[in-house]
């Protein structure tokens, strides 16, 4: 990859009339240099069983190649054609609620042998047709793949085999999973019940882990087929998405991204986010940090919004701000879903870069400025490398466990993750994401551990060792409570990490009208709040940073810090306001020796930095607000790339509403 990729998803098959030449002309004017095709149109390519028609693919490939626009071809396996369901209704997924019906996408059972037969056939036919075309630079397998809650009898049989392989004997399963409770004990393999109705959280969580493995295996299977055709220099990717709350919010419950990404050459992500007055850049940063962390290298933004919903139509300047924000997190490609707006069906009002009239519009005109700058600045901004010293541990297992044992007040695992991550973002503390199994903890100075409810002894011992050897950890409530199969530890809580945290507790309550005593973080009465969950902590060797303000719980600690070995462990025993956790994280970053010039600036000014391919330091300064801001540039002299002007240490940078500046300087010893 020699240039930044700026692209769109393109569906010639959806067009109400033939306008490929006109679209290509407008793409070239906008600086579009890559399109993704074919992910959604299996029924067009195979209109009848075994009858293939790739004429639209051939037309687009030829037109794009002649125009110098590169192409990613996707396997169209996530939306099955009508004839398949008519001939084989058993391929529709069976969930705990019902069997799916035809109509929506992603309605198939990804383990069904008949579906897999036809999926392999269309993959081989399509990729075999396109792989030698000089315009094709890569492939995408499937689309935003998940397990779709597949739980039918065939999946239950596979789960029993999985349990036998993982745990050996029924006696072992009964003991470890606590199945004597309510006569759930399984005394013969042939009696192993469907897990759909289980009341056992450990067994239910294990089934969710198994379902995520089905996704990992399905994607690896597709990659293995595509790799048979892939030419040298071509890549295979997948567009991973996130938990959806009307936009990309948190860790994806249905996929373990770290495992599923292993067979791919490069990770891809789909990131959608609020816009207009709600645009903060947090979702762009969160999704980008996940994408970059999966393979510890640059990633592709395969889908993000151009106009999309009416509430997302960007204010002037926001499309540019968003595009360069992706680059600042380490993206080497930014692509919109999609080029044109659709005139029929489900996503009619999810608008593309062009509106329904296909004419230039202010968003398209702004995209042209992005395309020009991507082209002009590629040599400076491509392959941005980061060496972050802060990591956040995320865990699909803890996410599932907290679905079974929910927090009060409608809060979920991702609420805790975002509660912490959002404040790090606002403090301009850049992060990687790691899993509990990570064996590279020494790459970091500070590790943040939100609600690691379910984790192995080994993972927690590694964290203790990290602190002992001079590292710094911040734990939140609900960490260390249960082992990897969600069996609660029998020791004082928080279990193994007591050693580093210097605390224990045995009681926890839902807070009602609780504050922190004497407002220790100086946030004021309105922000001095405790909600959702509170653990009644007794310090052993830990310093108490905050007590609860409550007539009965006031003797218990809420936040503690313990010096252990050469490092420190901070424990937050309750969910607080954003203002309080912001101060806690600020203290932890300072304690870890990571407070620097970037942290002097706070949201809405966001700073991202890294080292480019030439070894120069690149610093992005973003203004995520509707009013102008000024920034004092504190580093060695450099060049502002957008204006191509010199910037000197101590100079004031003026940044317009929803604007940004990019300063390139020679490398310095300081941490990026």
MOMO-V474965 format. One line per field, one symbol per residue. psi: psi as a letter, one per 30 degrees, with the letter a starting at -180 (. if undefined). burial: # if it has 16 or more other ideal C-beta (glycine too) atoms within 10 Angstrom, else .. Layout:
psi->???
burial->???
//
This chain:
psi->jflkkjalkkieffkfljgeeeeeeeeeefgkgklklgfghefefifljgjkjgeeeeeeeeeeeffgklkkklkhgfjlleeeeefifffkkjlfelkllkdllhgljffkeeeeeeeeeeeeeeeeefffkffjflkkkajhkafghkgleeeeeeeeeeeeeefdleeeeeeeghffkhhgkjfkefgjlkfegkgjeeeeeeeeeeeeeeeeeeeeeeeeeefffklkfllklkikalkkhfljeakjfgkjeeeffeflekkllkjkllabfgjffeeeeeeeeeeefeghlllkjeklkdebleffjklkfeeeeeefeeeffgkfkkkkjaelkkflaehegjkaekaffglkleeeeeeeeeeeeeeegefffkhkkkikgkkkkljeeeeeefeeikllggklefeeeeeeeeeeefghjkllkllffkghefflekkkikhiejlleeeeeeeeeeeegglkkjkllgkgelafghkkkflklhbefeeefhlllflllkkjhklkkgifghfleefilklekkkjkkkdfkkkfklkjkfegffkkeklkkkjbgalkkkjglkaleeefeeeeeeeeeefggkaeeffklkgjkkklaklffgkkkkkjkjhlglllkkkjgalkakjeefhlkklkfkkkkklkhalljkkllklflk.
burial->#..#########.##....#..##.##..#################.......#.##..##.##..#.#############.###..#..#####....#.....#######..##.##..##..##.###.#.##################..##..##.##...#..#..##..###.....##.....#.###.#.#################.##.###.##..##...##########...###############.##.##########...################...###########...###..##########################.......######..#..#.##.##..##.##..##.#####.#.###############.#..#...##########################.#..#..############...##.######...################.#....#############..##.#..###...##.#...#############..#.#######..#..#######.##.###########.###########.##.##..#..#.##########....#########...#.#.#.#..#.##.....#.....#.#.#########......#
//
